[in-house]
Amino acid sequence: MIEDIELEVFINDVYEYYGFDFGNYSRASLKRRVNRIYQLDGLVNFYEFLSKVKYNPEYFKKVIDEITVNVTEMFRDPSFYKVVRNEILPLLATKPFIRLWHAGCSTGEEVYSMAILLKEAGLLHKSLLYATDINSQVLETAKKGIFPLRMMKEYSINYRDSGGEEDFSNYYIANYGNAKFSEELISRMVFSQHNLVSDTSFNEFDMILCRNVLIYFDNDLQKKAIQLFDESLSFFGFLALGTKETIKYSIPQNRYKQVQKEKIWRKVQ
């Protein structure tokens, strides 16, 4: 287990050597993930770990991937997707073209969930889903659209609970223990590396989803990320966050209106 002072040395050296800033990440979350790397790699000496991080770029990349990976699933929180299906997509349908941004998309399960909703609403053909993450490894997984077949039963239940009425297995092909999702869905997705800490806005979006990412940031970085989303969101666009996240302390409340009881806000000013 690393000490708090060692964690600060790690943060400072990573910034000095690579320009990668963990300074505004939640210390408790960061410490848990660094300790996990310790256990996985069988390390016992902090300075051995730090030396590998500083002088072995491939090992540094591995450490970054381990620290920034997020747990996700398809149609997570079905009530959220039910509101998107019934309340939000009918409003987006009035637009000639729909741009969505999944920020911190991880391995892409939520991107594919949204693509399925768009297809069922007859909107996929005029939609583009931008999916970004800081972690290049998870993006490669997301691009392939291949997920463990053993997860499909759970995902199918989530899909049903979100209001889905089709046969969920129509959206993928089962092969050798994996589920490969359809090219029709993948063709409407753009995957790219993006750092919410340091990168700027790159388009205007009708809906931005960043669910269960901000919980790993401290208050200042949460505020910075939400301001980035605000700059990137079109007038009357929607911002969706995770169940434990809020815009309450980051942006004037009169500029956004919450959609029902979900963590979705519509930009009204």
C-alpha positions in Angstrom: 0.0 0.0 0.0 1.4 3.4 -1.0 1.5 6.3 1.4 -0.3 9.6 0.7 3.0 11.4 0.2 4.1 8.8 -2.3 0.9 9.3 -4.2 1.8 13.0 -4.5 5.3 12.2 -5.8 3.6 9.9 -8.4 1.2 12.7 -9.5 4.0 15.3 -9.7 6.4 13.0 -11.6 3.8 11.9 -14.1 3.0 15.5 -14.8 6.7 16.5 -15.1 7.7 13.5 -17.4 4.5 13.1 -19.5 2.4 16.3 -19.0 -0.4 14.1 -17.8 -2.2 15.8 -14.9 -3.8 13.6 -12.2 -3.7 16.6 -9.8 -7.5 17.0 -9.8 -8.4 13.4 -9.6 -10.1 12.1 -6.4 -7.2 11.1 -4.2 -9.1 8.2 -2.7 -10.0 6.8 -6.1 -6.5 7.3 -7.5 -4.9 5.7 -4.5 -7.2 2.6 -4.8 -6.3 2.2 -8.4 -2.5 2.6 -8.0 -2.6 0.1 -5.1 -4.5 -2.3 -7.4 -1.6 -2.0 -10.0 0.8 -2.8 -7.2 -1.1 -6.0 -6.4 -1.4 -7.0 -10.1 2.3 -6.5 -10.8 3.5 -7.9 -7.5 5.4 -4.7 -6.5 6.6 -4.0 -3.0 8.8 -0.9 -3.5 7.3 2.4 -4.4 10.4 3.7 -6.1 10.7 0.6 -8.2 7.2 1.4 -9.4 8.0 5.1 -9.9 11.1 4.3 -11.9 9.2 2.0 -14.2 6.6 4.7 -14.7 9.2 7.3 -15.5 11.6 5.4 -17.7 9.3 2.8 -19.4 6.7 4.6 -21.6 4.9 1.3 -22.3 4.6 0.6 -18.6 3.3 4.2 -18.1 0.7 3.6 -20.8 -0.4 0.4 -19.0 -0.7 2.3 -15.7 -2.8 5.0 -17.4 -5.1 2.4 -18.9 -5.5 0.7 -15.5 -6.2 4.0 -13.7 -8.7 5.4 -16.2 -10.8 2.3 -16.9 -14.4 2.6 -15.8 -16.9 -0.2 -15.2 -19.9 0.0 -17.5 -22.8 -2.1 -19.0 -25.5 -1.9 -21.6 -28.7 -0.1 -20.7 -27.3 0.5 -17.2 -30.0 2.2 -15.0 -32.9 1.2 -17.3 -35.1 4.0 -16.0 -32.6 6.5 -17.4 -32.9 4.9 -20.9 -36.7 4.8 -20.6 -36.7 8.6 -20.1 -34.3 9.0 -23.1 -36.6 6.7 -25.2 -39.9 8.3 -24.3 -39.1 12.0 -23.5 -35.9 13.0 -25.2 -35.7 11.2 -28.5 -39.1 12.5 -29.7 -37.7 16.0 -29.2 -34.4 15.3 -30.9 -36.4 13.8 -33.8 -37.4 17.3 -34.9 -33.8 18.1 -35.8 -32.4 17.5 -39.3 -29.3 15.9 -37.9 -28.5 14.7 -34.4 -25.0 14.8 -32.8 -24.4 13.0 -29.5 -21.2 12.9 -27.4 -20.4 10.0 -25.1 -17.6 11.5 -23.0 -15.6 8.9 -21.1 -17.3 6.1 -23.1 -15.0 3.3 -21.7 -15.5 0.1 -23.6 -18.6 1.5 -25.4 -21.6 -0.4 -23.9 -23.5 2.8 -23.4 -22.7 4.0 -26.9 -24.2 0.8 -28.4 -27.2 1.2 -26.0 -27.9 4.6 -27.4 -27.4 3.5 -31.0 -30.1 0.8 -30.4 -32.5 3.4 -29.0 -31.9 5.7 -32.0 -32.5 2.8 -34.4 -35.7 1.8 -32.8 -36.9 5.5 -32.9 -36.0 5.6 -36.7 -33.3 8.2 -36.0 -30.1 6.3 -36.4 -29.7 7.2 -40.1 -29.5 10.9 -39.3 -27.4 10.6 -36.1 -23.7 10.6 -35.3 -22.4 9.3 -32.0 -19.0 10.6 -31.0 -17.4 8.4 -28.4 -14.3 9.6 -26.6 -12.1 8.4 -23.7 -8.7 9.1 -22.4 -7.9 5.4 -22.4 -6.8 4.1 -25.8 -7.1 0.5 -24.9 -10.8 0.7 -24.0 -11.5 2.7 -27.2 -10.1 -0.2 -29.3 -12.5 -2.6 -27.5 -15.4 -0.1 -28.1 -14.6 0.2 -31.9 -14.9 -3.6 -32.4 -18.3 -3.9 -30.8 -17.5 -7.3 -29.4 -18.6 -8.1 -25.9 -18.7 -11.3 -23.8 -21.7 -13.4 -24.8 -22.3 -14.3 -21.1 -23.3 -10.7 -20.5 -26.1 -10.7 -23.0 -28.7 -12.2 -20.7 -28.2 -9.4 -18.2 -28.1 -6.7 -21.0 -31.3 -8.2 -22.5 -33.1 -7.8 -19.1 -31.8 -4.2 -18.9 -33.0 -3.5 -22.4 -36.5 -4.9 -21.6 -36.7 -2.8 -18.4 -35.8 0.3 -20.5 -38.9 -0.2 -22.7 -37.3 -2.3 -25.4 -39.7 -4.6 -27.2 -37.6 -6.2 -29.9 -35.6 -9.4 -29.6 -32.3 -8.1 -28.2 -30.4 -10.9 -30.0 -31.3 -9.3 -33.3 -28.6 -6.7 -32.7 -25.6 -9.0 -32.4 -24.2 -12.2 -33.8 -23.0 -14.9 -31.3 -19.7 -16.4 -32.1 -17.1 -18.3 -29.9 -18.4 -17.0 -26.6 -18.6 -13.4 -27.9 -21.4 -11.1 -29.2 -20.5 -9.0 -32.2 -22.8 -6.0 -32.6 -24.1 -5.0 -36.0 -22.1 -2.9 -38.4 -25.2 -0.8 -38.9 -24.8 0.5 -35.4 -21.0 0.9 -35.6 -21.2 2.8 -38.9 -22.8 5.8 -37.0 -20.1 6.0 -34.4 -16.8 8.0 -34.3 -14.3 6.9 -31.7 -11.5 9.2 -30.6 -9.1 9.9 -27.7 -10.1 12.9 -25.6 -8.9 14.1 -22.2 -11.5 15.9 -20.2 -8.8 17.4 -18.0 -6.9 19.2 -20.8 -8.7 19.0 -24.1 -11.2 21.6 -25.4 -14.6 21.4 -27.1 -14.5 19.9 -30.6 -18.1 20.3 -31.9 -21.7 21.3 -30.9 -23.9 18.5 -29.7 -27.6 17.9 -29.1 -26.9 15.5 -26.3 -23.9 14.9 -24.1 -23.6 11.8 -21.9 -20.9 11.5 -19.3 -22.2 9.0 -16.8 -20.1 7.9 -13.8 -16.9 9.6 -14.8 -17.0 12.8 -12.8 -17.1 10.8 -9.5 -13.4 10.2 -10.1 -12.7 14.0 -10.2 -12.4 16.5 -7.4 -14.8 19.5 -7.3 -12.6 21.8 -9.4 -12.2 19.3 -12.2 -15.9 18.4 -12.1 -16.7 22.1 -12.5 -14.2 22.4 -15.4 -15.7 19.4 -17.2 -19.2 20.5 -16.8 -18.3 24.0 -18.2 -16.7 22.2 -21.2 -20.0 20.3 -21.7 -21.9 23.6 -21.4 -19.8 25.1 -24.1 -20.3 22.1 -26.3 -24.0 21.8 -25.9 -26.5 23.3 -28.4 -29.4 25.4 -27.2 -32.1 23.1 -25.9 -29.6 20.3 -25.8 -29.5 17.6 -23.1 -26.7 16.8 -20.6 -26.8 13.4 -18.9 -24.7 12.5 -15.9 -24.4 9.5 -13.6 -26.7 8.7 -10.6 -24.3 10.3 -8.1 -23.3 13.3 -10.2 -24.9 16.8 -10.5 -24.5 20.2 -12.2 -25.8 21.9 -9.1 -22.5 23.5 -7.9 -20.9 24.0 -11.3 -23.3 26.1 -13.4 -26.2 28.6 -12.8 -29.3 26.6 -12.1 -31.6 28.8 -14.2 -29.8 27.8 -17.4 -30.8 24.2 -17.2 -34.0 22.3 -16.4 -33.9 18.8 -15.0 -35.8 16.1 -16.9 -38.1 14.3 -14.5 -36.0 12.8 -11.6 -33.2 11.4 -13.8 -29.8 13.0 -13.9 -30.6 14.7 -17.2 -30.7 18.4 -17.7 -32.0 20.5 -20.7 -30.2 23.7 -21.6 -32.8 26.4 -21.7 -30.7 29.6 -21.6 
